Amino acid sequence: MRPDPEGPQIVVADDDLLFSSHLSASVARLGYRPVVVRSDAALQASLRQSPRAVIVNLAAHGFDAAEAIRRIKGDDATRKIPLLGFCGHRDVERARAAKTAGCDAVTTNGVITADLSRLLENLFESTRPPAGTA
């Protein structure tokens, strides 16, 4: 499936060229329009386009992922954007910091590459407001 150029964006915040290319291709296969950002400034700018979700490499070197998550979840304009973080399976401190900062879901590098479709479905389901609320 090709992404709809006018369809919902999913931002991939990752400065690892190989990994972000793989994730971007996976996002496109799922029918979303991937937008890859490699810095905090680019991530903040991408949020103005109201993406469907943001996928964050918690081990990125180009920005502080936990701080970016805290800022997104602390802003009324962006707090409802679902966030999916990922890092190495042994990177427990980064995963914990992301959850503490407000990341909606955190997974490992291996799981995100193997099962992105299910992860996004679960993310969207878990962040959907209850019926009858705004």
N, C-alpha and C positions, 0 to 999 in steps of 0.2 A: 504494500500500500504506500502510495506517495503522499507526503504531507500536503495538506491544503495550504496554499500560500496565504490565505486569509483565515485559516483555521487557528485553533488555540495554540499558543506558544508554550513550550516547556523550556525554561532556561536551564542550561547545564553550566554551572559555575565550577570550572576546573582548568588549571593551568598545565595539566599533563596532556600534551598534544595527542598521543596515541590513545589514551583512555577516553579523552573527551571526544575524539573522532568516533570511537566505537560506540559510546553512549549516544552521540548525536545520530548516528545511523540507526541505532535501535529505537530511539524516540521517533524518528521519521517513519520507520517501518510500522510503528503503532498508529500512524496517522496524524501525529502532532507536528508542529513546526518547531524544530530545535533552534535555539539561539545560544551559541556558546560564548561565554564571557570568561575572561582570564584575569580580571582585576576587580577590586572592590568598586571602583568608580563605574566600570562597565556593568557590574551587577546592579548597583543602585540605579543606573540609567535604564536598565532592562525592566525594572519593576514598574516604571511608568507606563509600560505597555500592558499591564494587568495579565501577566502570564497565568496559565492554568496551574502551573507548579514550578518549583525550583528544585533542581537536583544539585547538591553541593558536595564537592570533594573536600572532606574535612581535613585532609592532609595537604591541601593546596599551599604553595609557597607564595603566591601572588597576593594573597589577602588572608586576614585572620577570620577563618570560617565561623568560629563561635561568636565573635564580635559582630559579624555580618548577620548571623541568625538573630542575635539579641536585638539588633537595630531593626530588622524586618519585623519581628514579632512585637516590638515595642512601639511601632508606628501604626496609628489607626488606619492609615491608607493601605498598608501592606500586611497587617497581622493575619488576615484570613487566607493569604496565599499558602497553600500546602508546601511544606519543606521536607525533602528526603535527603538525608546526609548519608555518606558512605566513607569508609576508611578500611584499613587493613584489619583483619580479625584479631590481631594482637594489640591494636591501638585502642585499648580500653579507655585511657584518659581522654583522648579526643572524642570518642563516642559519648562518654559521660558529660564532657563539657558541652557538646552539641545538644544533648537532651536537656541539660540544665539551662541552656540558653533559650530553649523553646522549640527545638527541631521536632517536627511532628513524628518522624520515623527515622531510625538510623539502622543501617545494615552494613554488610561487609562488601569489599570489592568483588569477591567471588559471587555472592548472591545477586548483586545488582546487575552483573553481566549475564548471569544465567536466567534470571526471572524478573526482568524489569516490568513486564506487563502485569504480573500479579502484584508486584510492589506498588505500582501506580494505582491499580484498582483498590487495593487496601488503603492506600494513602487517601484517595478521594473519598472512600467510604467513611474512614475514620475522622475526616475533617469536614464532612457534610454537616451543616447545622440541622438540629432536630426539626421535624415537621412543625410548622406554625411559628418558627422564629425567623428573624431576619439575618 
